[in-house]
Amino acid sequence: MGLLYRNLRIYQLFGANTDVGKTIFATALVRGAAARIKHLESEAPNPEIAPSGVYYLKPCSTGPPDEADDRHVKRFSGPHHSSIYTSCLYQLQDPVSPHLAVKMANARQAAVSRGRPVDEFIKRISTHVREVASQSGPFSWLFVETAGGVHSPSLSGTPQADAYRPLFLPTLLVGDSRLGGISSTISAYESLTLRGYMIEAILVFKDEYYKNWEYLKEYFENGKGREKVDVFSVPSPPPRSDILSKDVTLLDKHYAELADEPSPSSPMSDLLKSLDTKHIARLEKLESMPQRSIDALWWPFLQHEGLRKSDIAIIDSAHGDFMSMAQPFSPPLRGAWKSHIPSFFEQRFDGSASWWTQAVGHAHPSLALAAARASGRYGHVIFPSATHEPALQLAERLLHRGPGAGWADKVFFSDNGSTAAEVALKMAMRAAALRYEKLKKNGPWKGKEMHVIGISGSYHGDTIGAMDACEGGVYNSSVEWHRERGSWIQPPKVAIRNGKLVIALPSSFRQGAGRFFFDISQSRVDSPITKLYLESIRTTLTSLALGHGSFGALLIEPLVMGAGGMTFVDPLFQRLLITTVRSEWPLLSDFKRNASIEFSEEWHGLPVIFDEVFVGFYRLGFLRASDILGVEPDISIHAKTLTGGVVPLSVTLARQSIYNAFLGDTKPQALLHGHSYTAHPVGCAIANASLDLIEDIVSNSKDWKEARTRWSSRSDPRPPEVRGGIMESCEPKVWSLWDPGFVTELSCRPQIREVMTLGTVLAFRLHDPQSSDESFTRGYQATSAEHFMQGVRRAMKDDGADSQYTMHYRTLGDVGYVMCSLNTPPRVLRNIEKAISRTSLRWC
């Protein structure tokens, strides 16, 4: 949640185990902080500033109310009790673990365990924190005490280390001073660190028999390759007395010795000074980061001329679909006191899925554990002529039940989508070259440099080879080494306009009619639009064969061209292009043809490459493009969501016949391509864990089932119409996590040119004078989508859609888009839809 305030020092207490003294330390901290505040306010009184206070929050307490921790803290709050405030959000009667207590509670209390309990739990805590910040003076403190140990279950049964993680509060770990406490303390520390927590200090009692504090101090403060953490030890509390009044007196005296005197004689004094210093240092570091970044960094896809500090967004943490970002900075605490204190950070929905990489949200604990496990077991190990379990498991999975099932035989690892495209091009060109060599015996071959056939508007990455395999445009026109090595075919594009799904035909096509978008059934294959597509494809390919020399591959982004403006291409056109290249390619027509070539091991015509970096692994609601196209590639490229957005890793899948082109008697005949970190075990292990999570979502997600039902009920049996070269068709037999009613409504807004959605992707193009034609290169220069999305951000913040977060976004000129994870909660999507809808009304 990014709950960081200038005036409020917030610290969260976790315990290495149950009954380690969290509440004792919390009480001493609260009491010591109150004494410290009185000391500071006496030195610098300011009647215009609201008084500071110390706040204690126990989010969930179990057991009798009179024994609750918040009451204990208040009871022993000491001489400054009037400035101490304690709260408990969920008080459950039964003295058991919270997940059991909530089941045993009455119906009203048990309601918290239904729906999305962790989300509601975190929202209540964050709301409480915001209220405290808004009413607190400049020296205020808030201590949040968890229940039990690090992995003790929360209300919903989720381990507390995971349940509290969205808050991302600086953490104090209370160590275990008992027998076995060294191990439990170190284990708890590692569990929290694995989840990204900032552990500011470890607190432990000075048990003089076991002396755990001595070992822990040496272990954590010396570091030895670990991040150094301060260890603060204090005398153990007095033994409990059977006489209540005596017990209270002894304990109160103990707290007074720990906390009441803000001087070196008070054990809490050094700790509170340290925490105060760290709080100020964190603010200062964050404030310095924009200028330091401008001085040191060269960002991608950004014009740096005129760049200001206020343009730089600081990402402090990320969790699930959200990032905690500071932009702009909250004002310093000067002058008269304000009734509302803004958080240093703003919670923003990651509207681009961090450049399309996120599949299951940021900082997923399963992926973090997979990374730690592989890092601890392997680190990185060399891969040529070697193997290891994570890589082999991933390769077999991709071939047998992944995107390569049924056609691919080999997996080649690389590090990102662009290099995977380079590998695919090398594979295809070698295979085509050998085929041309054989063809020379039966006819003339000019032996010219081989090019690719691609679709206008495609993008395959920013390495030189990948750029050369694209049409010149906004991304590569200013690259001096760029040289187009191909020919580009204008595709028919699909979108929703004024509530109807349409196919926009390029100007090179004559008008025609068709039926059923996304339906590769016989009814559509035999339709007039099919004949129109085939006529155009054959004419184009014949022209290319006669006048443009040799070609080594058909390279396409199936279904959606992402960086090219979120352009959705008619899949029937792409299928017909593939089958025509395979069965009728003029230069290779002497070779064997097969009516079922898409299921054959041998490639035909030209090697066909699917660049599925963007669309793969259910980004569009299905595993792979061939599930919609109905034909398989010879080579396919996969990256981004493969690892759930944690580390870079890519794969290039290929048929055996492509692989065979690199077999020979000499090493130069092999595929001499690789990276030092090829098939790095950490990436492969994360990919396996990510695919496990994805498969579980696909099989079991209630949200997915409900979304599919919403879209299936939107079928429109009306026959298609053709108007001015635009074919209007029935609703697609596909689905989206975005609501169909919202999509239809948005497409009817006057300033919205068109809308399209599949799976997690929602894209819309605005009417803009700067991009009145179909050219994405021209549209990329527009700023309309940027202004529109600024309005969406304001609507999310100001209109009550959900005041706890806004949105971070990327735009493509006149094209705005929002992309969610596969497991984004529907309530978040509905909030975003409301904000977009409100903005579109104002925009009109």
C-alpha positions in Angstrom: 0.0 0.0 0.0 3.0 2.3 0.3 1.9 3.8 3.6 4.7 6.2 4.2 4.1 9.6 5.8 6.4 12.4 6.8 4.7 12.9 10.2 4.0 9.3 11.1 6.6 6.7 11.8 5.0 3.3 11.1 6.5 0.0 12.3 5.1 -3.4 12.2 6.0 -6.1 14.7 6.3 -9.7 13.7 7.2 -12.6 16.0 9.7 -15.3 15.3 7.2 -17.6 17.1 4.2 -17.4 19.3 4.7 -16.2 22.9 8.1 -14.5 22.3 7.1 -11.1 23.8 5.7 -9.0 20.9 3.2 -7.3 23.1 5.9 -6.6 25.8 8.1 -4.9 23.2 5.1 -3.1 21.6 4.1 -1.7 25.0 7.7 -0.6 25.7 7.9 1.0 22.3 4.6 2.8 22.7 5.5 4.1 26.1 9.0 5.1 25.0 7.7 6.9 21.9 5.3 8.9 24.0 8.1 10.0 26.3 10.2 10.9 23.3 7.4 13.0 21.8 7.0 15.0 25.0 10.7 15.6 25.1 10.8 16.8 21.4 7.6 19.0 21.8 9.0 20.6 24.9 12.1 21.7 22.9 10.2 23.0 19.9 6.7 24.0 20.9 4.4 25.1 18.0 0.8 25.8 19.0 -0.3 25.9 15.3 0.7 22.2 14.8 -1.6 19.4 15.8 -0.3 17.4 18.8 1.6 14.3 18.1 0.5 11.0 19.4 1.5 7.3 19.7 -0.9 4.8 18.2 -1.0 1.0 18.6 -3.0 -1.2 16.3 -3.7 -4.9 16.9 -5.5 -5.8 13.6 -6.7 -9.2 14.9 -6.9 -10.4 18.5 -8.3 -13.6 19.8 -9.3 -14.5 23.4 -11.3 -12.6 26.1 -11.4 -8.9 25.5 -10.1 -8.1 29.0 -6.9 -10.0 28.1 -6.5 -8.4 24.6 -3.2 -6.9 23.7 -4.5 -3.4 22.9 -5.9 -3.2 26.5 -2.6 -4.4 27.9 -0.8 -1.6 26.0 -3.2 1.0 27.2 -3.1 -0.3 30.8 0.7 0.1 30.9 0.9 3.3 28.9 2.6 5.2 31.7 2.7 8.9 32.6 1.9 10.0 29.0 -1.1 7.8 28.6 -3.3 10.7 27.3 -1.3 10.8 24.0 -1.5 7.0 23.5 -4.3 5.5 21.5 -4.9 1.8 21.0 -7.2 0.0 18.6 -8.2 -3.5 17.5 -10.0 -4.2 14.2 -11.2 -7.8 14.8 -11.7 -9.0 18.3 -12.6 -12.7 18.3 -13.5 -14.4 21.6 -11.9 -17.9 21.2 -8.3 -18.0 22.3 -7.1 -20.0 19.2 -5.5 -19.2 15.9 -7.4 -16.4 14.0 -8.4 -18.7 11.2 -10.0 -21.0 13.7 -11.5 -18.2 15.8 -13.3 -16.7 12.8 -14.9 -20.0 12.0 -16.1 -20.3 15.6 -17.4 -16.7 15.8 -20.9 -15.6 15.1 -22.3 -15.0 11.7 -21.4 -11.3 11.7 -17.8 -11.9 12.5 -17.5 -14.9 10.2 -18.5 -12.7 7.2 -14.9 -11.6 7.0 -13.9 -15.0 5.9 -16.0 -14.9 2.8 -15.3 -13.4 -0.5 -11.7 -12.0 -0.5 -10.9 -11.8 3.2 -7.3 -10.8 2.8 -8.2 -7.8 0.6 -10.8 -6.6 3.1 -8.4 -7.2 6.0 -5.7 -5.1 4.4 -8.1 -2.4 3.3 -9.3 -1.9 6.9 -5.8 -1.7 8.2 -4.7 0.8 5.5 -7.9 2.9 6.1 -7.0 3.0 9.8 -3.5 4.1 9.0 -4.7 6.9 6.8 -7.0 8.2 9.5 -4.2 8.1 12.0 -1.9 10.0 9.7 -4.5 12.7 9.0 -4.9 13.5 12.7 -1.4 13.2 13.9 1.3 15.8 14.6 4.8 15.8 13.1 6.5 13.4 15.6 3.8 10.7 15.7 4.3 6.9 15.8 2.2 3.9 14.9 3.0 0.4 15.9 1.1 -2.5 14.3 1.4 -5.8 16.1 0.7 -9.1 14.2 -0.6 -12.3 15.9 1.5 -15.3 16.6 4.5 -16.1 14.5 5.5 -15.2 10.9 3.6 -18.0 9.4 0.7 -18.2 11.9 -2.6 -18.2 9.9 -4.5 -14.9 9.5 -8.2 -14.7 9.5 -8.5 -16.4 6.1 -5.9 -19.0 6.8 -3.3 -17.2 4.7 0.1 -17.1 6.5 0.6 -13.7 8.1 3.8 -13.1 6.2 1.8 -13.2 3.0 -1.4 -11.5 4.4 0.4 -8.4 5.6 2.8 -8.1 2.6 0.6 -5.6 0.5 1.0 -3.0 3.3 4.8 -3.2 3.0 5.5 -1.6 6.4 9.0 -1.4 7.9 9.2 -4.3 10.1 10.6 -5.1 13.6 11.2 -8.8 14.2 10.9 -10.0 17.8 13.3 -12.8 18.2 12.9 -15.9 20.3 15.0 -16.0 23.5 14.1 -19.5 24.4 15.8 -22.9 23.7 15.7 -23.3 19.9 15.1 -19.6 19.4 18.2 -18.9 17.4 16.9 -21.2 14.6 13.4 -19.9 14.7 14.6 -16.3 14.7 16.9 -16.8 11.7 14.2 -18.8 9.9 11.6 -16.1 10.5 14.0 -13.4 9.2 14.7 -15.4 6.0 10.9 -15.9 5.5 10.2 -12.2 5.7 13.3 -11.3 3.6 12.1 -13.7 0.9 8.9 -11.8 0.7 10.7 -8.4 0.4 10.1 -7.0 3.9 12.3 -4.2 5.1 13.5 -5.5 8.5 14.8 -2.5 10.4 15.7 -4.2 13.7 15.6 -7.5 15.6 14.4 -7.3 19.2 15.1 -10.0 21.7 15.1 -10.5 25.5 18.4 -11.0 27.4 17.9 -14.5 28.7 21.1 -15.1 30.7 20.9 -18.9 30.4 20.5 -19.4 26.7 22.1 -16.1 25.6 20.5 -16.2 22.2 20.8 -12.5 22.0 24.6 -12.7 21.9 24.7 -15.1 19.0 22.0 -13.2 17.1 23.8 -9.9 17.5 27.0 -11.4 16.1 25.1 -13.2 13.3 23.0 -10.2 12.1 25.3 -7.2 12.8 28.4 -8.7 11.2 26.4 -9.4 8.0 28.8 -11.9 6.3 27.2 -11.6 3.0 23.8 -10.8 4.4 22.2 -7.4 4.8 23.3 -6.1 8.2 20.4 -5.7 10.7 20.7 -4.1 14.1 19.9 -6.3 17.1 18.5 -4.6 20.2 18.3 -6.7 23.4 16.5 -5.7 26.7 16.1 -7.3 30.1 13.5 -10.0 30.2 10.2 -9.1 32.0 9.8 -10.2 35.6 8.3 -13.6 36.4 4.6 -13.5 36.7 3.2 -13.3 40.2 0.1 -15.1 41.4 -1.1 -11.9 42.9 -2.5 -9.7 40.2 -1.8 -6.4 41.9 1.8 -7.3 42.5 2.1 -8.6 38.9 0.8 -5.2 37.6 3.2 -3.3 39.8 6.2 -5.3 38.8 5.4 -5.1 35.1 4.7 -1.4 35.3 8.1 -0.9 36.9 9.8 -2.9 34.2 8.2 -0.8 31.5 9.3 2.4 33.3 12.9 1.1 33.4 12.7 0.3 29.7 11.0 3.3 28.3 10.2 6.2 30.5 13.4 8.1 30.4 14.4 9.4 26.9 18.1 9.1 27.6 20.9 6.5 27.1 19.8 4.9 30.4 16.5 3.9 28.6 16.9 0.7 26.5 14.1 2.0 24.2 15.8 5.3 23.6 18.5 4.0 21.3 16.0 1.9 19.4 13.6 4.8 18.9 16.4 7.1 17.9 17.6 4.5 15.4 14.1 4.1 13.9 13.5 7.8 13.7 16.8 8.2 11.9 15.9 5.4 9.5 12.5 7.0 8.8 14.1 10.4 7.9 16.9 8.7 5.9 14.3 6.8 3.9 12.4 10.0 3.0 15.6 11.8 2.1 16.8 8.9 -0.1 13.5 8.8 -1.9 13.5 12.5 -2.5 17.0 12.4 -4.0 16.3 9.5 -6.3 14.7 11.4 -9.2 17.7 13.7 -9.7 20.2 11.0 -9.1 18.3 8.9 -11.7 18.3 11.7 -14.3 22.1 12.0 -13.7 22.8 8.3 -14.1 20.2 6.6 -16.2 19.4 6.3 -19.9 15.8 5.1 -20.1 14.2 3.2 -23.0 11.5 4.7 -25.1 11.8 8.1 -23.6 12.8 11.5 -24.9 15.1 12.9 -22.2 15.2 16.5 -23.5 13.5 18.7 -20.9 13.0 15.8 -18.5 12.1 17.1 -15.0 12.4 15.5 -11.6 8.6 15.6 -11.3 8.4 13.4 -14.4 10.2 10.5 -12.6 8.0 8.0 -10.8 9.7 6.2 -7.9 8.6 2.6 -7.6 9.2 1.7 -3.9 7.5 -1.7 -4.0 5.0 -3.8 -5.9 2.6 -6.5 -4.9 -0.2 -8.2 -6.8 -1.5 -5.8 -9.5 -0.3 -2.7 -7.7 2.9 -0.6 -7.4 3.6 1.9 -4.7 4.9 5.0 -6.4 5.9 8.5 -5.3 5.0 11.1 -7.8 4.7 14.0 -7.1 6.3 14.3 -3.6 4.1 15.1 -0.6 4.8 18.6 0.7 7.1 19.0 3.7 5.5 19.7 7.1 5.8 23.4 7.4 3.5 26.2 8.5 -0.1 25.6 9.7 -1.2 22.1 10.2 -3.3 20.5 7.4 -6.4 18.4 8.2 -5.3 15.8 5.6 -1.7 14.5 5.3 -1.0 12.7 2.0 1.0 9.5 1.9 4.4 9.9 0.3 3.3 7.1 -2.0 0.4 6.5 -4.2 -0.9 3.0 -4.9 -1.3 2.5 -8.6 -2.7 -0.3 -10.6 -0.1 -1.6 -13.0 -2.1 -0.9 -16.2 0.6 -2.2 -18.6 1.3 -5.3 -16.6 4.8 -3.9 -16.5 5.3 -4.0 -20.2 3.1 -7.1 -20.6 5.2 -9.3 -18.3 3.0 -9.9 -15.3 0.8 -13.0 -15.3 -0.1 -13.6 -11.7 0.9 -10.3 -10.2 4.0 -8.8 -8.6 6.0 -10.5 -5.8 4.0 -13.7 -5.8 5.4 -15.8 -2.9 5.4 -19.1 -4.9 7.7 -17.5 -7.6 9.9 -16.0 -4.9 10.3 -19.4 -3.3 11.1 -21.0 -6.6 13.8 -18.4 -7.3 15.3 -18.9 -3.9 15.2 -22.7 -4.2 17.0 -22.7 -7.6 19.4 -20.0 -6.5 20.4 -21.9 -3.4 20.7 -25.2 -5.3 22.5 -24.0 -8.5 23.1 -20.3 -8.8 23.9 -20.4 -12.5 25.5 -23.3 -14.2 26.9 -23.6 -17.8 24.5 -25.2 -20.2 26.1 -26.5 -23.5 26.2 -30.3 -23.5 24.9 -30.2 -19.9 21.4 -30.3 -18.3 19.7 -29.6 -15.1 16.3 -30.4 -13.7 14.6 -27.0 -14.0 15.5 -26.6 -17.7 14.7 -30.1 -18.6 11.4 -30.0 -16.8 10.4 -26.8 -18.5 11.4 -28.0 -21.9 9.4 -31.2 -21.6 6.5 -29.2 -20.3 6.5 -26.8 -23.2 6.7 -29.6 -25.7 4.1 -32.0 -24.2 1.5 -29.8 -22.6 2.5 -26.3 -23.5 2.5 -24.2 -26.7 4.6 -26.8 -28.5 2.3 -29.7 -27.9 1.5 -31.7 -31.0 4.1 -30.1 -33.3 7.3 -28.9 -31.7 10.3 -31.2 -31.0 13.0 -29.0 -29.6 13.4 -26.1 -27.2 16.1 -23.5 -27.5 16.7 -21.1 -24.5 17.6 -17.5 -24.7 17.1 -14.4 -22.6 14.3 -12.2 -24.0 11.8 -12.0 -26.8 14.1 -10.0 -29.1 16.9 -12.5 -29.0 14.4 -15.4 -29.2 13.3 -13.8 -32.5 16.9 -13.6 -33.7 17.3 -17.3 -32.9 14.1 -18.1 -34.8 15.3 -16.1 -37.9 18.6 -18.0 -37.9 16.8 -21.3 -37.7 14.4 -20.4 -40.5 17.0 -19.0 -42.8 19.3 -22.0 -42.5 16.4 -24.4 -43.1 15.3 -22.4 -46.2 18.8 -22.0 -47.5 19.3 -25.8 -47.5 16.0 -26.2 -49.3 17.1 -23.6 -51.9 20.3 -25.6 -52.4 18.3 -28.6 -53.2 16.1 -26.6 -55.4 19.0 -25.4 -57.5 19.4 -28.8 -59.0 16.0 -28.6 -60.4 15.8 -25.0 -61.5 17.6 -21.6 -61.4 18.1 -19.9 -58.1 19.6 -16.4 -58.0 21.1 -16.9 -54.6 20.2 -13.4 -53.4 20.1 -12.5 -49.7 17.0 -14.0 -48.1 14.3 -11.8 -46.7 11.2 -12.4 -44.6 7.5 -12.0 -45.4 5.8 -10.2 -42.6 2.7 -8.2 -41.7 2.8 -4.4 -41.8 2.9 -3.0 -38.3 4.7 -6.0 -36.7 7.3 -5.6 -34.0 9.7 -8.3 -32.9 12.1 -6.5 -30.6 15.0 -4.0 -30.7 18.1 -6.0 -31.6 19.3 -5.3 -35.1 18.2 -8.6 -36.7 14.7 -8.4 -35.1 14.4 -4.8 -36.3 15.5 -5.7 -39.8 12.7 -8.2 -39.9 10.1 -5.4 -39.5 8.8 -2.7 -41.7 10.5 0.6 -41.3 8.5 2.8 -38.8 8.5 4.6 -35.6 10.7 2.1 -33.7 13.5 1.7 -36.2 13.4 4.6 -38.6 16.1 6.5 -36.7 18.4 3.5 -36.2 21.3 4.1 -38.7 22.1 0.4 -39.1 18.5 -0.6 -39.8 17.8 -2.1 -43.2 14.5 -3.7 -44.1 15.0 -7.3 -45.0 11.5 -8.2 -46.0 8.2 -7.5 -47.6 5.1 -6.5 -45.6 1.5 -7.4 -46.2 -1.3 -5.1 -45.1 -3.8 -7.0 -42.9 -7.5 -6.7 -42.3 -8.0 -5.4 -38.8 -10.9 -6.2 -36.4 -12.4 -4.0 -33.7 -15.6 -3.0 -32.1 -17.2 0.2 -33.4 -20.5 1.6 -32.2 -21.3 -1.7 -30.5 -20.6 -3.9 -33.5 -17.6 -6.0 -34.4 -16.2 -4.9 -37.7 -13.4 -5.9 -40.0 -11.6 -3.0 -41.7 -10.2 -4.0 -45.0 -7.0 -2.4 -46.3 -7.4 -0.1 -49.3 -5.7 -2.7 -51.5 -8.7 -5.0 -51.0 -11.9 -4.7 -52.9 -15.1 -4.8 -50.9 -16.5 -8.2 -49.9 -18.6 -9.9 -47.3 -18.1 -12.6 -44.8 -19.3 -14.3 -41.6 -18.3 -15.2 -38.1 -15.2 -13.5 -36.7 -12.9 -15.9 -34.8 -14.7 -18.9 -36.2 -12.6 -21.1 -38.5 -15.6 -23.2 -39.4 -16.4 -24.4 -42.9 -19.2 -21.8 -43.2 -16.7 -19.0 -43.0 -13.9 -20.7 -45.0 -16.4 -20.9 -47.9 -17.6 -17.4 -47.6 -16.9 -14.5 -50.0 -14.5 -12.9 -47.5 -12.3 -16.0 -47.8 -12.3 -15.7 -51.5 -11.3 -12.1 -51.2 -8.5 -12.9 -48.8 -7.2 -15.7 -51.0 -7.2 -13.6 -54.1 -5.3 -10.8 -52.4 -2.8 -13.2 -50.8 -2.1 -15.1 -54.0 -1.6 -11.9 -55.9 0.8 -10.5 -53.3 2.8 -13.7 -53.0 3.1 -14.0 -56.8 4.4 -10.5 -57.0 6.9 -11.1 -54.3 8.2 -14.3 -55.8 8.7 -12.7 -59.2 10.2 -9.4 -58.2 11.7 -9.5 -54.7 14.2 -12.4 -54.8 14.5 -15.1 -52.1 12.5 -15.4 -48.9 13.5 -17.5 -45.9 10.5 -17.2 -43.5 7.0 -16.1 -42.9 7.2 -14.2 -39.6 4.0 -13.0 -37.9 2.6 -11.8 -34.6 -0.5 -13.9 -34.5 -3.8 -12.3 -33.7 -2.6 -9.1 -32.0 0.3 -6.8 -32.9 1.0 -5.3 -29.6 3.7 -2.6 -30.0 2.2 -1.8 -33.4 -0.8 -0.1 -31.8 -2.6 -3.1 -30.2 -3.9 -4.0 -33.6 -6.1 -7.1 -33.8 -5.8 -9.0 -37.1 -8.5 -11.1 -38.6 -7.3 -14.7 -37.7 -8.9 -16.1 -40.9 -6.6 -13.9 -43.0 -3.5 -15.1 -41.1 -4.6 -18.7 -41.4 -5.1 -18.4 -45.1 -1.8 -16.6 -45.5 0.0 -19.5 -43.7 -1.7 -22.2 -45.6 -1.2 -20.5 -49.0 2.5 -20.0 -48.3 2.8 -23.6 -47.3 0.9 -25.1 -50.2 1.3 -22.6 -53.1 4.6 -20.8 -52.6 5.8 -20.5 -56.2 9.5 -21.0 -55.7 9.1 -24.1 -53.7 6.1 -25.6 -55.5 8.1 -28.6 -56.7 8.3 -30.0 -53.2 5.9 -32.4 -51.5 2.5 -31.0 -50.6 0.2 -32.4 -48.0 -3.4 -31.5 -47.3 -2.6 -31.9 -43.5 0.6 -30.0 -43.6 0.0 -28.2 -40.3 0.2 -31.6 -38.6 3.3 -32.8 -40.6 6.8 -32.9 -39.1 8.2 -31.5 -42.4 7.9 -27.8 -43.1 6.5 -26.7 -46.5 6.7 -23.6 -48.6 8.5 -21.4 -46.1 9.2 -21.9 -42.4 6.4 -20.2 -40.5 7.4 -18.3 -37.3 4.9 -17.3 -34.7 6.1 -14.5 -32.4 3.9 -15.2 -29.4 5.9 -13.1 -26.9 2.9 -10.9 -26.3 -0.1 -13.2 -26.9 1.2 -16.5 -25.3 0.3 -18.2 -22.1 -3.4 -17.0 -21.8 -2.7 -13.3 -22.2 -5.6 -13.4 -24.7 -7.5 -16.1 -22.8 -6.0 -19.1 -24.5 -2.7 -21.0 -24.3 -1.4 -20.4 -27.8 -2.3 -18.7 -31.1 -2.9 -22.0 -32.9 -5.9 -22.6 -30.6 -7.6 -19.8 -32.6 -5.8 -20.0 -36.0 -6.2 -23.7 -36.3 -2.7 -24.1 -37.8 0.6 -24.7 -36.1 3.9 -22.9 -36.8 7.2 -24.4 -37.6 9.0 -22.2 -35.1 7.5 -20.2 -32.2 8.8 -17.6 -29.8 7.8 -17.2 -26.2 8.8 -14.9 -23.3 7.3 -12.3 -21.0 4.6 -14.1 -19.0 6.7 -17.3 -19.2 8.3 -16.4 -15.9 5.4 -14.4 -14.5 7.4 -11.2 -14.9 10.1 -12.1 -12.4 13.2 -12.6 -14.5 14.0 -12.4 -18.2 13.8 -15.8 -20.0 12.7 -16.8 -23.5 12.4 -19.9 -25.6 12.3 -20.7 -29.3 10.4 -23.9 -30.1 11.0 -25.7 -33.4 10.1 -28.8 -35.4 12.5 -31.6 -35.9 12.9 -30.7 -39.6 14.2 -27.2 -38.6 16.5 -28.8 -36.0 17.9 -31.2 -38.7 19.1 -28.3 -40.8 21.8 -27.7 -38.2 23.1 -31.3 -38.1 26.4 -32.0 -39.9 30.0 -33.1 -39.6 31.5 -29.8 -38.6 30.9 -27.3 -35.7 30.1 -24.4 -38.0 27.0 -26.3 -39.2 25.6 -26.1 -35.7 23.5 -23.3 -34.4 26.2 -21.1 -33.0 24.1 -18.8 -30.9 24.0 -18.6 -27.1 24.2 -16.5 -24.0 26.2 -16.9 -20.8 23.0 -17.3 -18.9 21.3 -19.7 -21.3 18.7 -21.7 -19.5 19.7 -20.2 -16.1 18.2 -22.5 -13.4 16.6 -19.6 -11.5 14.6 -18.5 -14.6 13.6 -22.1 -15.5 12.5 -22.8 -12.0 10.4 -19.7 -11.8 8.9 -20.5 -15.2 7.8 -23.9 -14.0 6.2 -22.4 -10.9 4.6 -19.7 -13.0 3.0 -22.2 -15.3 1.8 -24.2 -12.3 -0.1 -21.1 -11.1 -1.4 -20.3 -14.6 -2.7 -23.8 -15.0 -4.5 -23.6 -11.7 -6.1 -20.3 -12.7 -7.2 -21.7 -16.0 -8.7 -24.8 -14.4 -10.2 -23.5 -11.2 -10.7 -19.8 -11.4 -14.3 -18.8 -10.6 -13.7 -15.4 -12.0 -12.7 -16.9 -15.4 -15.8 -19.1 -15.5 -18.0 -16.1 -14.8 -16.3 -14.0 -17.4 -16.7 -16.7 -20.0 -20.4 -16.9 -19.2 -20.8 -13.2 -19.6 -19.3 -13.2 -23.0 -21.0 -16.4 -24.2 -24.4 -14.8 -23.4 -23.6 -11.9 -25.7 -24.0 -13.9 -28.9 -25.6 -11.9 -31.6 -27.3 -14.0 -34.4 -27.8 -11.1 -36.7 -26.3 -11.6 -40.2 -23.2 -9.4 -41.0 -23.3 -6.4 -43.2 -20.7 -4.6 -45.4 -20.6 -0.8 -45.5 -17.8 1.1 -47.2 -15.2 -1.6 -47.0 -16.0 -2.4 -43.4 -17.5 -5.8 -42.6 -19.8 -5.9 -39.6 -20.0 -9.3 -38.0 -21.5 -11.2 -35.1 -19.9 -11.2 -31.6 -16.7 -13.2 -31.3 -16.8 -16.7 -29.9 -14.0 -15.7 -27.5 -14.0 -14.0 -24.2 -12.4 -11.4 -22.0 -12.0 -10.5 -18.3 -13.4 -7.1 -19.2 -17.1 -6.7 -19.1 -18.9 -7.0 -22.5 -21.5 -4.3 -21.6 -18.7 -1.9 -20.7 -16.8 -2.6 -23.9 -20.0 -2.1 -26.0 -20.8 1.1 -24.2 -17.3 2.5 -24.6 -17.3 1.7 -28.4 -20.3 4.0 -28.8 -18.7 7.1 -27.3 -18.2 9.8 -30.0 -14.5 10.3 -29.3 -13.7 6.6 -29.1 -12.8 5.4 -32.6 -12.8 1.7 -31.8 -12.4 -0.7 -29.0 -11.1 -4.3 -28.8 -10.6 -6.8 -26.0 -9.4 -10.4 -25.6 -8.5 -12.1 -22.4 -6.6 -9.6 -20.2 -6.2 -6.9 -22.8 -8.5 -3.9 -23.3 -7.4 -1.5 -26.1 -9.1 1.6 -27.5 -8.2 4.1 -30.2 -9.2 7.7 -29.9 -10.3 10.1 -32.7 -7.3 12.4 -33.1 -6.6 15.0 -35.8 -2.9 13.9 -35.7 -3.8 10.4 -36.7 -6.8 10.6 -39.0 -5.5 7.8 -41.2 -4.8 4.1 -40.4 -1.0 4.6 -40.1 0.3 3.7 -36.7 3.5 5.6 -37.3 1.5 8.7 -37.6 -0.8 7.8 -34.7 2.2 7.1 -32.4 3.1 10.8 -32.6 -0.3 11.8 -31.1 -0.8 12.6 -27.4 -4.5 12.0 -27.1 -4.3 8.7 -25.3 -1.8 10.2 -22.8 -4.3 13.0 -22.0 -7.2 10.5 -21.8 -5.4 8.2 -19.4 -4.4 11.1 -17.3 -8.2 11.7 -17.0 -8.7 8.1 -16.0 -6.1 8.4 -13.3 -7.9 11.5 -11.9 -11.3 9.8 -12.1 -10.0 6.8 -10.1 -8.7 9.2 -7.4 -11.5 11.8 -7.3 -14.7 10.1 -8.4 -14.9 7.5 -5.6 -14.2 4.5 -7.8 -11.7 3.4 -5.2 -9.8 6.2 -3.5 -7.1 3.8 -2.3 -5.4 3.5 -5.7 -5.1 5.1 -9.1 -3.3 3.7 -12.2 0.0 3.6 -13.9 -0.2 3.3 -17.6 1.6 3.3 -21.0 0.1 4.6 -24.2 0.8 4.2 -27.9 0.0 7.6 -29.4 -3.7 7.6 -30.0 -4.1 4.1 -28.6 -4.8 3.6 -24.9 -4.8 0.2 -23.3 -5.1 -1.5 -19.9 -3.8 -5.0 -19.3 -4.5 -7.0 -16.1 -3.0 -10.1 -14.7 -4.7 -13.5 -15.1 -5.9 -13.3 -11.5 -6.9 -9.6 -11.1 -10.0 -9.4 -8.9 -13.2 -8.5 -10.8 -13.9 -5.6 -8.4 -10.6 -4.0 -9.5 -11.5 -4.3 -13.1 -15.0 -2.9 -12.5 -13.5 0.1 -10.8 -11.2 0.7 -13.7 -14.1 0.4 -16.1 -16.1 3.0 -14.2 -13.1 5.4 -14.4 -12.7 4.9 -18.1 -16.4 5.3 -18.7 -16.5 8.5 -16.7 -13.5 9.9 -18.5 -15.0 9.0 -21.9 -18.1 11.0 -21.1 -16.1 14.0 -20.1 -13.8 13.6 -23.1 -16.8 13.7 -25.4 
